Amino acid sequence: MKKKLTIVMATVLSGVLLAGCNKAGDASTNANSASSSASLAEGIDAQSLQGAVDGSSAGASAEPLTEDGYLSYYTASDYVTLGDYKGFEVKVPIVEITDEDVQSTLLSSYASSFTPVEVTDRTDVRMGDTANINYVGKYADTLEAFDGGTDDSAEGYDLVIGSGSFIPGFEDSLIGAEVGTTVDINLTFPEDYSAAELAGVDVIFTVTINKISAPAYSDEEVAALGIEGVTDKDSLLEYIKEDLTTQAQEENKETARSSALDLAYDNATFAEEFPQVLVDRFISDYEDTLEYYMQMYSYYYGVSYSSVDDYISQNYGIAAEEVASYKEEQAVEQLKYIFLERAIADAEGLTVTDEDIEAELLDIATQSGYEDVDSFAEFYNSTYGRDVRELAAEQLIAEKAQDFLAENSTLVEVEASELEEETDDASEAASIAE
């Protein structure tokens, strides 16, 4: 599925930057290279797009980016010499959707839309059941009940098994337990548990299973989901399987894009230096994106940072005196990928037309409440100092290069375990190299 220059996708793509984008560093993975380079190429960060939507002027009267701040000013071959970039074999996991996968998705994505009814034809707790329970949580060493760990109410507590509502291991330990019985569950609270007095503490939960309920998935409730062609539980399960298959196939295509780009990167030779104006631009974009996510962290989690540099230092383990060079390294690394994409586009005659750009931007303009692209572009340029058409062209040419690489690679399906072994080996080799 192609990435689109929409507000939502710009936010998601910008999020890739949070992991850093160095090719072998421990702050990212190679699989992110394609999407992260595309997000940098587009140059439309989440914060500025949000301003375009709500009319805020956080970046009002920004200094216009000069002509040499756009990629179209440069000839890609001046900064990268291409090696082999076609005909790669890219390994992807075999698309194999199991009944367990389907049931798990049914539980996580659809079960809440159905009314549970009491189960009377069996007594054992199963995944997806709603178990009505009473419980007492006690410290394992003293057997004293801890605060907040008890429900001895007459109505009991309805727990959906598999929902992840309780600490890891709690719900799984109830599977197979019988209605009317009481079981002891030995667990350890996660080290990062929110209540500091329980973090990493060994406990015992004494749990009584009062009754179990499960969705009946009646035809009426299934039809109410409004999914075309889905009228009963069987057709819902078939729909879920087809949807999971499509998702897996799309993920494999994205793997092909990013893996082929990484392989082309490995075969290319890059200039020692890149234009400082571009480096500065991408550092600025990186900082703007992190600023946006810092605000989100503060709003949702109450976590505050004194600056972007402080955020980088705390989250990536970068010493304060090394943050500036770290940001520059990220920018240069991205420029290598971007110029690589543009060099491939040049070599293969891949171009972007004015019509392509206008069509791409029309979606953003209309979603942002503007009547046409011109009014949106005028606002964006005057507020953020960026030519939005140039940014769109940069994004589109990156996509075309990535698509070309994927289309000219061969996908080889292998067992997931084989890929995991190769990933582990690569990680170990990278660690040794460092």
C-alpha positions as CSV (number, residue, x, y, z in Angstrom):
1,M,0.0,0.0,0.0
2,K,1.5,3.3,-1.1
3,K,2.2,5.9,1.5
4,K,0.1,9.0,1.0
5,L,0.9,12.6,2.0
6,T,-2.1,12.7,4.3
7,I,-2.1,14.2,7.8
8,V,-2.4,10.9,9.5
9,M,0.4,9.2,7.5
10,A,2.7,12.2,7.9
11,T,2.4,11.8,11.6
12,V,3.0,8.1,11.5
13,L,6.0,8.4,9.2
14,S,7.5,11.2,11.2
15,G,7.3,8.8,14.2
16,V,9.9,6.6,12.5
17,L,12.4,9.3,13.3
18,L,11.9,8.7,17.0
19,A,13.9,5.5,16.7
20,G,16.7,7.3,15.0
21,C,17.5,6.2,11.4
22,N,21.1,5.1,11.5
23,K,21.6,2.0,9.4
24,A,23.3,-0.3,11.9
25,G,22.7,1.6,15.1
26,D,20.8,0.2,18.1
27,A,18.2,3.0,17.9
28,S,16.7,1.6,14.7
29,T,16.4,-1.3,12.4
30,N,17.2,-1.5,8.7
31,A,13.5,-2.2,7.9
32,N,12.7,1.4,8.7
33,S,15.1,2.9,6.1
34,A,12.6,3.2,3.3
35,S,9.8,4.7,5.2
36,S,12.0,7.0,7.3
37,S,13.8,8.4,4.3
38,A,10.5,9.0,2.6
39,S,9.2,10.9,5.7
40,L,12.3,13.1,5.7
41,A,12.0,13.7,2.0
42,E,8.5,14.9,2.3
43,G,9.6,17.5,4.9
44,I,6.1,18.0,6.2
45,D,6.3,17.3,9.9
46,A,3.3,16.3,12.0
47,Q,3.3,19.5,14.0
48,S,3.2,21.9,11.1
49,L,0.5,19.8,9.4
50,Q,-1.6,20.0,12.5
51,G,-1.2,23.8,12.3
52,A,-2.5,23.7,8.8
53,V,-5.5,21.8,10.0
54,D,-6.5,23.8,13.0
55,G,-5.4,27.2,11.7
56,S,-2.9,27.7,14.5
57,S,0.2,29.8,13.8
58,A,2.9,28.1,16.0
59,G,5.3,28.5,13.1
60,A,3.9,31.9,11.8
61,S,6.2,33.9,9.5
62,A,8.9,31.2,9.4
63,E,12.0,32.0,7.4
64,P,11.5,30.8,3.9
65,L,13.6,27.8,2.9
66,T,16.1,28.9,0.2
67,E,16.3,27.3,-3.2
68,D,19.3,25.2,-2.3
69,G,17.3,23.8,0.6
70,Y,15.2,21.6,-1.7
71,L,16.5,18.4,-3.3
72,S,15.5,19.4,-6.8
73,Y,18.4,21.9,-6.7
74,Y,21.0,19.1,-6.7
75,T,22.1,16.4,-9.1
76,A,21.9,13.1,-7.2
77,S,24.9,11.5,-9.0
78,D,27.1,14.2,-7.5
79,Y,26.5,12.6,-4.1
80,V,26.1,8.9,-4.8
81,T,27.6,6.4,-7.3
82,L,25.2,3.5,-7.8
83,G,26.2,-0.1,-7.6
84,D,23.8,-3.0,-8.3
85,Y,20.3,-2.1,-7.4
86,K,18.1,-4.5,-9.4
87,G,17.4,-8.2,-9.2
88,F,17.7,-8.7,-5.5
89,E,16.2,-11.7,-3.7
90,V,14.4,-10.5,-0.7
91,K,13.4,-13.0,2.0
92,V,9.9,-12.6,3.5
93,P,7.9,-14.8,5.9
94,I,5.5,-17.3,4.4
95,V,2.0,-16.0,4.6
96,E,0.3,-18.5,6.8
97,I,-2.7,-17.5,8.8
98,T,-3.7,-20.0,11.4
99,D,-7.0,-20.6,13.2
100,E,-5.3,-19.3,16.3
101,D,-4.5,-16.0,14.5
102,V,-8.1,-15.7,13.4
103,Q,-9.5,-16.4,16.9
104,S,-7.1,-14.0,18.5
105,T,-8.2,-11.2,16.1
106,L,-11.8,-12.1,16.7
107,L,-11.2,-11.7,20.4
108,S,-9.2,-8.5,20.2
109,S,-11.0,-6.7,17.5
110,Y,-14.6,-7.9,17.4
111,A,-15.6,-9.6,20.6
112,S,-16.5,-6.4,22.4
113,S,-19.2,-5.8,19.8
114,F,-21.1,-8.9,21.0
115,T,-23.1,-9.6,24.1
116,P,-21.6,-12.3,26.3
117,V,-24.1,-15.0,27.4
118,E,-23.5,-17.5,30.2
119,V,-21.9,-20.8,29.1
120,T,-23.8,-23.8,30.4
121,D,-22.6,-26.6,28.2
122,R,-19.0,-26.6,29.6
123,T,-17.3,-25.6,32.8
124,D,-13.7,-24.9,31.8
125,V,-12.3,-21.4,31.2
126,R,-11.1,-20.8,27.6
127,M,-9.4,-18.0,25.7
128,G,-12.0,-15.3,24.9
129,D,-14.4,-16.2,27.7
130,T,-15.5,-13.6,30.2
131,A,-14.8,-15.2,33.6
132,N,-16.6,-13.7,36.5
133,I,-14.1,-14.0,39.4
134,N,-13.3,-13.0,42.9
135,Y,-9.7,-12.7,43.9
136,V,-7.3,-11.8,46.6
137,G,-3.7,-10.7,45.9
138,K,-1.1,-11.4,48.6
139,Y,2.6,-10.9,49.0
140,A,4.3,-14.3,48.4
141,D,6.6,-14.0,51.4
142,T,4.1,-12.8,54.1
143,L,0.8,-13.9,52.5
144,E,-0.6,-10.5,53.5
145,A,-3.1,-9.0,51.1
146,F,-1.7,-5.9,49.3
147,D,-3.8,-2.7,48.6
148,G,-5.9,-2.7,45.5
149,G,-5.4,-6.4,44.9
150,T,-8.7,-7.8,46.1
151,D,-12.3,-8.1,44.7
152,D,-14.6,-10.0,47.1
153,S,-17.7,-8.3,45.9
154,A,-21.0,-10.1,45.5
155,E,-21.2,-9.3,41.8
156,G,-17.6,-10.3,41.1
157,Y,-15.3,-9.0,38.4
158,D,-15.9,-9.8,34.7
159,L,-12.5,-10.5,33.1
160,V,-12.2,-11.2,29.4
161,I,-9.5,-13.9,29.1
162,G,-6.9,-12.7,26.6
163,S,-7.6,-9.0,27.0
164,G,-4.4,-8.3,28.9
165,S,-6.3,-6.4,31.5
166,F,-4.3,-8.0,34.4
167,I,-0.5,-8.4,34.7
168,P,1.2,-10.9,32.4
169,G,0.4,-14.5,33.3
170,F,-2.8,-13.9,35.2
171,E,-5.3,-14.6,32.5
172,D,-3.3,-17.4,30.9
173,S,-3.2,-19.1,34.3
174,L,-7.0,-19.3,34.5
175,I,-7.4,-21.1,31.2
176,G,-8.6,-24.6,32.0
177,A,-9.7,-23.7,35.5
178,E,-13.2,-25.0,36.3
179,V,-16.3,-23.0,37.4
180,G,-16.8,-23.2,41.1
181,T,-13.1,-23.9,41.9
182,T,-10.5,-21.7,43.6
183,V,-6.9,-21.6,42.2
184,D,-3.7,-20.0,43.4
185,I,-1.6,-18.2,40.8
186,N,2.1,-17.4,41.5
187,L,3.2,-14.3,39.6
188,T,5.7,-11.5,39.7
189,F,4.7,-7.9,38.9
190,P,6.6,-6.3,36.0
191,E,9.7,-4.3,37.0
192,D,8.2,-1.2,35.4
193,Y,4.8,-1.6,37.1
194,S,3.2,1.8,37.8
195,A,2.8,1.2,41.6
196,A,6.4,1.3,42.8
197,E,5.7,-0.8,45.9
198,L,4.6,-3.7,43.7
199,A,7.2,-3.4,40.9
200,G,9.1,-6.7,40.6
201,V,7.4,-8.2,43.7
202,D,6.4,-11.9,43.9
203,V,2.7,-12.3,44.7
204,I,0.0,-15.0,44.9
205,F,-3.5,-14.4,43.6
206,T,-6.2,-16.7,45.0
207,V,-8.9,-16.7,42.4
208,T,-12.4,-18.1,42.5
209,I,-14.2,-18.7,39.2
210,N,-17.9,-18.0,39.7
211,K,-19.2,-18.4,36.1
212,I,-18.1,-18.0,32.5
213,S,-19.7,-16.2,29.6
214,A,-18.9,-16.0,26.0
215,P,-20.2,-14.1,22.9
216,A,-22.9,-16.1,21.1
217,Y,-22.0,-14.3,17.8
218,S,-25.6,-14.4,16.7
219,D,-26.4,-13.7,13.1
220,E,-28.2,-10.5,14.0
221,E,-25.1,-9.1,15.9
222,V,-22.7,-10.2,13.2
223,A,-24.8,-8.5,10.5
224,A,-24.9,-5.4,12.7
225,L,-21.1,-5.0,12.2
226,G,-22.0,-3.7,8.7
227,I,-19.3,-5.7,6.9
228,E,-20.3,-6.4,3.3
229,G,-20.9,-10.1,2.8
230,V,-20.6,-11.0,6.5
231,T,-23.8,-12.3,7.8
232,D,-22.9,-15.0,10.4
233,K,-19.9,-16.2,12.5
234,D,-18.5,-18.4,9.8
235,S,-18.4,-15.6,7.2
236,L,-16.9,-13.3,9.9
237,L,-14.1,-15.8,10.5
238,E,-13.5,-16.1,6.8
239,Y,-13.4,-12.3,6.4
240,I,-10.9,-12.0,9.3
241,K,-8.7,-14.6,7.7
242,E,-8.8,-12.9,4.3
243,D,-8.0,-9.5,6.0
244,L,-5.1,-11.0,7.9
245,T,-3.8,-12.5,4.7
246,T,-4.0,-9.2,2.9
247,Q,-2.2,-7.4,5.8
248,A,0.6,-10.0,5.8
249,Q,1.0,-9.7,2.0
250,E,1.2,-5.9,2.3
251,E,3.8,-6.2,5.0
252,N,5.9,-8.4,2.8
253,K,5.7,-5.8,0.0
254,E,6.9,-3.2,2.4
255,T,9.6,-5.5,3.5
256,A,10.6,-5.8,-0.1
257,R,10.7,-2.0,-0.5
258,S,12.9,-1.4,2.6
259,S,15.1,-4.5,2.2
260,A,15.8,-3.7,-1.5
261,L,16.6,-0.1,-0.6
262,D,19.1,-1.3,2.1
263,L,20.7,-3.7,-0.4
264,A,21.1,-0.9,-2.9
265,Y,22.5,1.3,-0.2
266,D,25.1,-1.4,0.6
267,N,26.2,-1.5,-3.0
268,A,26.4,2.3,-3.4
269,T,29.3,4.7,-2.8
270,F,28.5,8.1,-1.2
271,A,30.2,11.5,-1.1
272,E,32.1,12.4,2.0
273,E,30.1,15.5,2.5
274,F,26.6,16.8,1.8
275,P,25.4,20.3,1.5
276,Q,25.2,21.9,4.9
277,V,21.9,23.6,4.1
278,L,20.3,20.2,3.6
279,V,21.8,18.8,6.7
280,D,20.5,21.7,8.6
281,R,17.0,21.3,7.1
282,F,16.8,17.7,8.1
283,I,18.1,18.4,11.6
284,S,15.4,21.0,11.9
285,D,12.7,18.6,10.7
286,Y,14.0,15.9,13.1
287,E,13.9,18.4,16.0
288,D,10.4,19.6,15.0
289,T,9.1,16.0,15.0
290,L,10.6,15.3,18.4
291,E,9.1,18.5,19.7
292,Y,5.7,17.2,18.6
293,Y,6.2,13.9,20.3
294,M,7.5,15.6,23.5
295,Q,4.2,17.4,23.7
296,M,2.3,14.2,23.3
297,Y,4.4,12.5,26.0
298,S,3.7,15.5,28.3
299,Y,0.0,15.6,27.6
300,Y,-0.7,11.8,27.9
301,Y,1.9,10.7,30.4
302,G,2.9,13.8,32.2
303,V,6.6,13.2,31.2
304,S,8.4,16.5,30.5
305,Y,11.8,17.2,28.9
306,S,13.7,20.5,29.1
307,S,14.6,20.4,25.4
308,V,14.9,18.2,22.3
309,D,18.5,17.5,23.2
310,D,17.4,16.4,26.7
311,Y,14.8,14.1,25.1
312,I,17.5,12.5,22.8
313,S,19.9,12.2,25.6
314,Q,17.5,10.4,28.0
315,N,15.7,8.2,25.4
316,Y,18.6,7.1,23.2
317,G,21.4,7.1,25.8
318,I,23.4,9.8,24.0
319,A,25.8,11.8,26.2
320,A,24.8,15.5,26.3
321,E,28.0,16.6,24.6
322,E,27.4,14.2,21.7
323,V,23.8,15.0,20.9
324,A,24.7,17.7,18.3
325,S,26.9,15.2,16.3
326,Y,24.3,12.5,16.8
327,K,21.6,14.7,15.1
328,E,24.0,15.5,12.3
329,E,24.8,11.9,11.7
330,Q,21.0,11.1,11.5
331,A,20.6,13.8,8.9
332,V,23.5,12.7,6.8
333,E,22.4,9.1,6.9
334,Q,19.0,10.1,5.7
335,L,20.5,12.2,2.9
336,K,22.4,9.2,1.7
337,Y,19.1,7.2,1.4
338,I,17.3,10.2,-0.2
339,F,20.0,10.8,-2.8
340,L,20.2,7.0,-3.5
341,E,16.5,7.0,-4.3
342,R,16.8,10.1,-6.5
343,A,19.8,8.6,-8.3
344,I,17.9,5.4,-9.0
345,A,14.9,7.5,-10.3
346,D,17.3,9.4,-12.6
347,A,18.9,6.2,-13.9
348,E,15.5,4.6,-14.6
349,G,13.8,7.7,-16.0
350,L,11.3,7.9,-13.2
351,T,9.6,11.3,-13.0
352,V,6.9,13.1,-11.2
353,T,4.5,15.3,-13.1
354,D,2.7,18.5,-12.0
355,E,-0.5,16.5,-12.2
356,D,0.9,13.9,-9.8
357,I,1.8,16.6,-7.3
358,E,-1.5,18.4,-7.5
359,A,-3.5,15.1,-7.1
360,E,-1.4,14.2,-4.1
361,L,-1.8,17.6,-2.4
362,L,-5.5,17.9,-3.1
363,D,-6.2,15.2,-0.5
364,I,-4.4,17.2,2.1
365,A,-5.9,20.5,1.1
366,T,-9.5,19.2,1.3
367,Q,-8.9,17.3,4.6
368,S,-7.3,20.4,6.0
369,G,-10.4,22.6,5.1
370,Y,-9.0,24.4,2.1
371,E,-10.9,24.8,-1.1
372,D,-7.9,24.1,-3.4
373,V,-4.2,23.3,-3.4
374,D,-3.2,26.9,-4.1
375,S,-4.8,28.2,-0.9
376,F,-3.3,25.4,1.1
377,A,0.1,25.9,-0.5
378,E,0.0,29.7,0.2
379,F,-0.9,29.1,3.9
380,Y,1.8,26.5,4.3
381,N,4.5,28.6,2.6
382,S,3.7,31.8,4.5
383,T,3.4,30.0,7.8
384,Y,6.2,27.4,7.7
385,G,8.5,28.8,5.0
386,R,8.3,25.6,2.9
387,D,7.1,25.1,-0.7
388,V,4.7,22.3,-0.2
389,R,4.8,21.3,-3.9
390,E,8.5,20.8,-3.7
391,L,8.0,18.7,-0.6
392,A,5.3,16.6,-2.3
393,A,7.6,16.1,-5.4
394,E,10.4,14.9,-3.1
395,Q,8.1,12.4,-1.4
396,L,6.6,11.1,-4.7
397,I,10.0,10.5,-6.4
398,A,11.1,8.6,-3.3
399,E,8.0,6.4,-3.5
400,K,8.6,5.7,-7.2
401,A,12.2,4.7,-6.6
402,Q,11.1,2.4,-3.7
403,D,8.3,0.9,-5.9
404,F,10.8,0.3,-8.7
405,L,13.2,-1.5,-6.4
406,A,10.4,-3.7,-5.0
407,E,9.0,-4.5,-8.4
408,N,12.5,-5.5,-9.6
409,S,13.2,-7.8,-6.7
410,T,12.2,-11.4,-6.2
411,L,10.3,-12.2,-3.0
412,V,11.5,-15.6,-1.6
413,E,9.1,-16.9,1.0
414,V,10.8,-18.7,3.9
415,E,9.8,-19.9,7.4
416,A,9.6,-17.1,9.9
417,S,12.1,-19.0,12.1
418,E,14.8,-18.7,9.4
419,L,14.3,-14.9,9.2
420,E,14.5,-14.7,13.0
421,E,17.8,-16.6,13.0
422,E,19.2,-14.3,10.3
423,T,18.1,-11.2,12.2
424,D,19.7,-12.5,15.4
425,D,22.9,-13.3,13.5
426,A,23.0,-9.8,11.9
427,S,22.4,-8.2,15.3
428,E,25.2,-10.2,16.9
429,A,27.5,-9.3,14.1
430,A,26.7,-5.6,14.4
431,S,27.3,-5.8,18.2
432,I,30.7,-7.3,17.6
433,A,31.6,-4.7,15.0
434,E,30.7,-2.0,17.5
